[in-house]
Amino acid sequence: MNLISYLFNHIFTYPIFNVLMLLYHLFGDFGLSIIVLTIVIFIALFPLTRRQLKAMKAMLALRSELAEIRKQYAQDLRAQREATKALYKQHGVSPPSPFLSLLVQAPIFGGLFLALNTVLNHATLTHATLTNLNHIIYPFLPQLTSVPNIDLNWFTIFNSAWHFSLGMPDPTHVLPILAGIVTFVQMRMSQPHNITEIRDAMMQLTQLVQFILPLILAFVTIFIAWQLAAGLALYRTTSLLLNMIQQSFVTGWGSLLTVPHLAGFPGNSSARSNTPPAQQARLQSKSSSTKGHIRRRGASARRRGRTTKKRR
């Protein structure tokens, strides 16, 4: 365990801590330093995210073919998966792994958490404190002459009491709520808009789930952000904002501006209200003619049955 902690600190925690201290030396604001650090990490991970977004864009271009496959093999999920794989192989599309980005971001998130704790645990200015902090800072970087101020005062323009330490949970709940809202917006932007135009009951159920899931994750994000250091909520919010900007070039607003409806489900009155009157009249006429045709066929069959009996 000590070996794992040692390796993690030297690979993630100490490099992040040193970059934070360098940015703090340049800007004199710990909150701004975290934002700039997030941008640096975003740029470093850009080749990975660019490859994922290119694959996502290619998959969006095949959405009509994918819808046909789902319709054709609605009762055979195995055949549906095989046909989907064949379609991706034909067009040279490699679906991005949803966990790859998480696996890359998780160590950075943990390293930032430990880096903030390193500063927080040395919040009292003593000679030993500065010695310990400067011992972590690389020799070629500027050494500290005082303990960094990790308080965030940006929100005091709205309320004089809204100042807090980035190394502690946000007592004002501003950053956790912002992180939750941005989580919901970014997830809705990543969902294709065309699904809202589908009237199939199963696909509309999928649409409803895709609306509820971001809401759940938004509340989970808020709950977790309440428990962790405010600096992590600031990092998460900034990271998601950068992802939203990048996402807008692929899916635009996605499903953000749409609201799911249940028009495709039987017995739902909204299905009738969403259907134009002319289309409703045609459907009713078609239904009536179908029922009349069935009744005529039944009467003809009964007459043939009576004729057969008389002949016998």
N, C-alpha and C positions, 0 to 999 in steps of 0.2 A: 504493500500500500504506500509506503514511504517512497519507493522508487517511482510509482505512478504519479504521486504528488510532485515529486522532484522534476520529473520529465514534463508534466503539464505546466508547472510554473515557468520552467525555462523555455518552453515552446510557445506558450500562450500568455500567461499572466504577466511575466516580466517584460516581454516586448510591448504588450498593450500598455502596461504601466509607464514604460519609458516614452512611448509615443505620446501618451496623455501628458506627462510632465513636460515634454518638449513643446507641445501645443499650448499648455498652460503658460510656459515661459514666454511664448510668442504673443498670446492673446490676453493673458491675465484673467480669463473667465473660464471656469471649469465646465459650465454648461456648453459654451461655444466650442470648447476643446472636444467634448464628446460628439457634438454634431460634425465637426471637421473630421474626427476619427472615423465616424460612420461613413462619411463620404469617401475617405481613403480606402476603407474596407470594401465599399461598394465598387469602387474603381478596380480594386485588386481582384474581386470576384466577377467582374464584368464578362470576361471570356466564357465563364461557366453559365452565367445567366443568359448571355446572348445566344449560346447554343440551345439552351432550353426554350427560349422565346422563338427561335427560328423553327424548332420542331413543333411548337404550339401553333405557330402561324400556318405551317404546312398541314397540320391536322385540321385546322379550321377550314382550309381550302377544300378538304375532303369531306366536309360535314354532310353534304347531300348523299354521297356514296355510303357513308356510315349509317345514315338514316335508312337508306334502302336495305342495307344488310340487317339492321335491327328489325325492319318490317318483314323481310323475307324469312329470317330465322328467329321469329319471335318466340317459338316454342322450343327451340334447340339452342341452348346457350353455348354448348361446345362448338357447334357448327358456326355460331355467330363469332366466337373468339377466333376460330381458324380463318374465317373469311376476312375478319378485320386484320389479322396478322398478314394475310396474303396481300391485302390492299396496301398496307403500310410498306411491305417489301417491294411491291410493284412500283411504288412512287418514291422509294428510298427514304422513307420517314422512320425515324427512331423515336418513339414516344418517350418524353422525359420522365425520369423517376421523380415522384413527388417527395421522396425522402432524401434525395441527394442534397438539395439546398439546406434542409434541416440538419443533416449530418455535418455540413460545413459550418453552418451558423452556430450550432450548439456549443462547440469549444470556444468560439469567439465570445459568445454570450457569457459562458462560465468564466473565461479569462477576464472580461470586463468587470464581472461581479467581484472576483477576487482582487482585482486591481483597486476597485473602489473601497473594498474592505481594508486593503493595505493602507490607504490614505486615512480612512476613518479610524483605524486602530492606532494611528499616530497623530491624532488631532490636537494633542497637547504639545505646545512648543517647549521642548527641552533639548539639551545638547545630545542626549542619547537618541531622541526621536529623529533629529536631523541626520545623525550618524547612520541610523538604521535605514532611513529613506535614501540617503546618498549612496549607501552601500549597494542598493538595488539598481540605482541609476548607472547606466553604462559610462565608463570613464571619458568617452569622447563627447558626451552631452553635458550641458550646463548643470552644475550642482545647485541644489536648493539652499537658499539662505533663510527661508522661513517655511513653515508648514503651509501647504496649499489651502486656500479658502474654497471649499467645495459647496458653499451655499449658493442657491439659485434665487435671484431677486427679480426675475423678469416679470412676474405676475403681481408685483406690488403696485403697478400702475392701476390695477383693478381693485385691489384690496391691500392695505398696508400690512395686513397679517399674513399675506400669502408669500412668505419666504421660508425656505426649508433647505435641509442638507440633501445633496444628491446621493449621499451614502446611506440614507435612511428612507423608509417608506414615506411617500408623499402624504402629509397630513391633510392637505387641501383637496386631494383626490383629483386634481386637474389633469396631471399627466396620465394616471391610469385610465381615466375616462377618454382622454384624447387617443390613447393607444387602442382602446376598444373600438372607438368610432372609425379610426383609420384601418383597423383590421377588417371591419365589416365592409367598408368602402372598397378596399383593395381586393377582397375576395369576390365581391359582386362584379367588379371590373374584369376579373379574370374569367368570368363565366360568359360564354357566347350569348349574344342577344337573340339569335334565331330560334332558340328553344321556346321563347315566349310566343312564337307564332304557331306552334304545333298544337293541334286540338285533340290529339290522341290522349286517352285517359291516363295510360301508363306514363307517357312522357310528361304530362302535366303534373303527375304525382312527383316525378323527378324534379320538375321545375320548383314545386313547393318545397321539396327537401333542400334544394340548392339555395332557397331563400332562408330557410330556417337554420341550416348549418352555419352560415356566417354569423347569424345572430347569437347562436350558442357559443361559438368561438370568441365572439366579441365580449360576451359576459365572462367567459373563462379568462380571457386576457385581462379584463378589468380586475377580476378577483385575484389573479396571480400578481398583477402589478401592485395591488394594495399591500402584498406581503413582502415584496422585494424592494431593493434600493431604487429611489426615484431616478437615478442615473440610468438604470436599465430600461425604465419606461421611456425615458428620453431617447435612448439609443434605438429602442424598438419602434417608436413613433417615426423617428427620422428615417430609419431603414425602410419602413413600409411606404413612406411618402416618396422616397426615391424609386421604390419598386412600382408605385402607382404611375409615376411619370414614364418609366420604361414600359409598363404594361399598356399605356394609352397608345403607343405606337403599333401595338399588335391587335388589340381587341377594342380600342377606343374606350367608350364608357361601358362596354359590355352590357351586363344586365342591371347596372346600377340604377338606371332611371325607369325600370319596369317593375310592376307589381304582379306577383303570380295570381292566377285566377283558376277556378275549377270548372270552367265551362264545358269541359269534355266529359264530366262525370254524369251518368244517367240520373234523372230526377232532379238535377240542379236547375233552378229557375234561371240562373244567370246564363245558361246555355241558350235559352230562348231569347233572353233580352239582348244577347250579343249577336244573334243572327239577324241579318237584315230582313224586313217584312217580305220582300219579293222572294228571297231564298226560302223563307218559312212557307210561303204559299206553294212554291214548287215542291218542297218536301212533303207538304200535306197532300197535294194533288197526286204525287207519285205514290204516297202511302195508300191513298184511297183507291187508286187504280190497281195497285197490287192486291189489296184486300178484295176488290171486286173480281179480279181475275181468279183469285183463289176460290171465292164463293161460286163462280161460274163453273170452274173445274169440278168442284164438289157436287154441284147440282147435276152436271152432265154424267158424272160417275154413278150417281144414284139412279138416274133414268136408265142408264145402260144395265144396271143391276136389276131393275124391275122388268125390263124387256126380256132379259135372259131367263128370269123366273117364269114369265108367261109362256115363253117358248117351250120350257120344260113341261 
